[in-house]
Amino acid sequence: MKLLAALRSSLRLSPRWAPYVFLSPFVLLFFVFGLFPLCFSLYLAFQSWEPTSGLDSMVFVGFDNYAFALRDDWFWKSLRNTGWLALASGVPQHLVAIPLAYFIHSSFKRLRNGVVGAYFMPYITSTVAIAILFSSLFSTDYGLINVALQVLREVPLLGSLLPANAVDWLGDPDNIKPAIAMIVFWRYVGFNVVLYLAALQTIPADIYEAATMDGAGRLQQFWFITLPSLKPMIFFGVTLSVIGGLQLFEEPFILTGGRGGSDQSGMTTAIYLYRMAFDFNDFGAASAMSWLLFIVVGVLTWVTNRAFRPRSNQA
């Protein structure tokens, strides 16, 4: 018994070291799967390396990879595609999510959780499943979207505004980006609804009651009370949309078969980085492009921060 007690005493963890021991799994995983790849990518950005030749084949080339990226027409085209998709899918998300969250907050009581869950469902659904589903919906011959357009063509007022023939969504370069933007919008609008609904629940009801007594209507309350109160959450949501939009990968990658589609119209910067590394075996150039993308994300995040900063603090 004394031997067992001594063994337990020797294995007892000192309170001084307990926090470090409990944090060590996260720290270890962060260093292995987070910090090391980041540092290795920065190192590769200054190297010319083909991975099939081994680590010994690395050759230091300085800023040649960055110079190549800045001269690469495909890289600039991928940035333009990414910016177009980020704007076309990100801006409507918030323009729809804010009034939708306000409507759900003011109109639903008992059914609120069910309605929010229905809007949030696309966000937690597998990206592969969503892409496969929309590949069928966007089919030129049998897709439900073209079937719906065919039905709407019979409506006198809408028929002249719609295309006369079936739309080739995934084959026509002019239609690939709108198709991808619709998918991204559909998937992430529910996430923004949840964000804004959580922020709406923090606004005191007394403010609305006082505004009602002063004769303010629903539209006035929304414009002068709700929107100013939502400004911090709008900044948070827009920042997430900027970062996520510039890193868009899964939806266009699956819809275009990993090639960017016809005329590379659906090739985002993230897809081009992937192709540069794994299709063209140029990990150095891919790493340099990834850091250039990081700079773009950082600059746009700073611009967003400046745009939402209170005017009194901008001086």
N, C-alpha and C positions, 0 to 999 in steps of 0.2 A: 504493500500500500504506500509506503514511504517513497519507493522508487517511482510509482505511478504519479504520485503527487509532485515529485521533483521534475518528472518529465513534463507534466502539464504546466508547471511554473516556468520551465525553460522555453516552452512553446508559446507562452502567453505573449501577445503582441503589446508592445509598449504604446501607450496613448500618444506619445510623441511621433511615432512613425506610422500610426494607423492611417491617417489621411493619405499619406504618400503611397501606402500599400494598396489602398482601395482605388486610388486614382491611376495606379500604374498600368492596368489593362488599357484604359483609354489613351494614356500618353504613349504607350507602346504602339498601339494601332495607329494613332495619329502620325507618329514618326515614320512608320513603315509604309502606310497607305496614303498619307497626306503630305507631310513635309518632305520626305525623300523624293517622291515623284515630282514635286514642285521644283525642288533644287536641281534634280537631274534634268528636268526639262529646260531650266535656265542654262545649265551647262551645255546641253545639246544644241541650244540655239547658236552657239559659237563654234560648233563642230560640223564637219562633214562626215556622215556615218551611214553606212549600210549595215543593218543589223545582222544580215546573213553572214557577214565576214568576221563577226566577233567584236569584242570591245577594243581589241588592239588596233583595229582599222580606223579608229577615230583620228581625224586630222583637224587641227585648229585652223579655222578660216576667218576668225574675227567677225566683222559685221557683214560678211558676204551674204549670209542667209537673209539678213534683214534687207539688204540692198536688192537681192533677188525677189523677195516678197513684194517690195514696193514697186518693182518693175513688172510684176506678174499681172497680166490683164485678167486672168481668171480670179486671182485673189481680190482684185478690186470689184469684179463683177459679183463675186460671192458676198462682198460687203454691201453692195447695192441691193442685192436680193434680200440679205438679212435685214437691212434697214427698212426696205419696203414691207416685208412680212411683219416686222416688229411694229411698225406704224399701223398697218392695215388690220392687224389682229389685236394690238394692245389698246389703241385709242377707243375703238368701239366697246371693248370689255368694260371700261370704266364708265363710259357714257350710258351703257345699259345697266351695269351692276348697281350704280348709285341710286337711280330712281326705283329700280326693282327691289333693292334692299329696303328702301323707304316704304314702298307699297306693302311688302311683306310684313314689315315691322308695325305698320299702322292698321293693317287690315286683317291679319291672321293672329289668332291667340292660341287656341288649342292645337290647330293644325300647323303651326309655324315650323315645328321641328321636322315634320314630314315633308313640307314644301321645300325647306332648306336642304334636307337630305337628298331630295330628287334633283335639285340643281347642283349639289356637290358631287353626285355620283360619277359624272364623267371625269372629274379630276382624279379620283382614286381608281378608275378603271385602267386596265392594262393598255399601254400605248399601242402595242402590237395589235391587240384586239380591235381598238378603235380604228387604226389605220386599215386593217383588213376590212372592217365594216364599211368604211367610207370608200374604199376602193371599189366595192360592189355598188354603193350608192352612186358613185360618179361614173359608172360604166356607161360608155357611149350608147350602146344598143339596148341594154336591159336595166340600166340604173334607174332607181326610183326618182332621182332628181330630174332626169330628162323626161321621165313619164309624167311627173308633176308639171314640168314646163309645157309638155304637149297638151295637157288638160287646160292649163291656163291660157294657151294660145286661142282657145275657143271663146274666151271671154272678150267681148267687143272692145273694151277700153284697154285691156292689157295685151291683146294679141299683137298690136303694132309695135309695142315696146320690147317684145321678147324676140330672140333669134328664131328664124324660120325653120332651121334644121336642128337636129340633135347636137348638143354641145360636146366637143371632145375635151373633157376637163383635164385629163392627165396626159394627153398627147400633144395638145396645142400649147406652144410656149406662152401664149397670151393668157391662158386659162389655168396654168399650173399654180401660179402664186395665189390667185383668188381662191382656188380650191383649198390650198394649204391654210390660208388665212382663215377660212370659214371653220376648218377643223380646230385650229388653235383657239379661235374665239369660242366655239362651242364647248371646248374642254375646260377653259380657264375662267369663263365668266362666272360659273358657280363658286369658284374659289374666292373671287373678289366679292361676290354677294355675301359670303360668310364673313369676310373681313369687315365690310361696311355694316352688316347687321350687328356684329359684335360692338362696333363703335357707336351705333345708334342706341344701343341699350345702355350706354353710359351717359347719355344726355338726360339731365333731370327733366321729369315730366312737368315740373312746376313752370319751366320756361314756356312750354307750349300752352299751358293753361293760362298763363299771364298774357301771352300773345293773343289767344282766343278772346279773352276778356277785352283786350284793346281793339278788337275788330280785325285782326289779321287772319286772312284766309289760309287754306292749305298750301297754296303756291307761295304765298309770302313767307309762311313759316319755313317751308323747304328752302327758299332762297336766302333768307336772312338769319335763320337759326341752324338748320340742318347742315347746309354746305360749310359754313364757317367752322362748325363744331367737328366736321369730318376732315378738315384740312390735314391734321397729322396722319390720319389713316390713309387719306388719298396720297400723301407723300410716300408712305410706306408701300402702298399698292402699286403706285407708278414706278417706284424704284425696283420692286420685284419684277414688274413687267419689262422694264428696260433691260435688266440683267438676264431674265429668262428669254426675252425675244432675241437678244444678240447671241445667245447660246443655243438657239433652236436647232435641234438635230433629229430627234426620233421621228416625228411626223413626216417631214420631207424625205428623210432617208428611206423609210419604208414605202412611201407612196411612189417614189421615183426609182426604187430598186437600188438605192445607194449610189446612183450615178448622176443625180441632179436633174433628171428629166430631159426633155427635148430642148436643145440649145442651152442647156445648163440653166434653165429658167428657175428651177427649184433648188439649185445648189446653194446652200447657206455656207457661211464661213466655217462652221463646225464640220459640215460634211466635207468641205475641201481640205481641211486639216486632216481628217481621217483618210481621205484618198491620197493626200500627199505622203502620209506616213506608211499606209498599208498597201496602197496600190502602186505608188511610185517609189517606195522604199527610201524616201528622203526624210528621215526623222529630224535632221537639222533644220531644214526649211520649215517643216511642220511646227517645230518648237518655236521658231522665230515668229511664225504667223500667229501662233497661240498667244505669245506675249504682246504682239501688236494688237490683237483682239482684246487682250486684258487692258491695254492702254485706252482703247476706244471705250470699253465698258466703264473704266474709271473716270474718263472725261465726261461721258454722258451722265454718269451718276452724280458727279460734281455739279454739272449744269442743272440737273433736277433738284439738287439740294439748294442751289442758289435761287431757283425759280420759286421754291416753296418756303424759303426763309422769310420770316417777318420783315417788313420793310424797315422797321426801326433798327434792326440789327445788320442791315446791309451796308451801312456807311463805313 
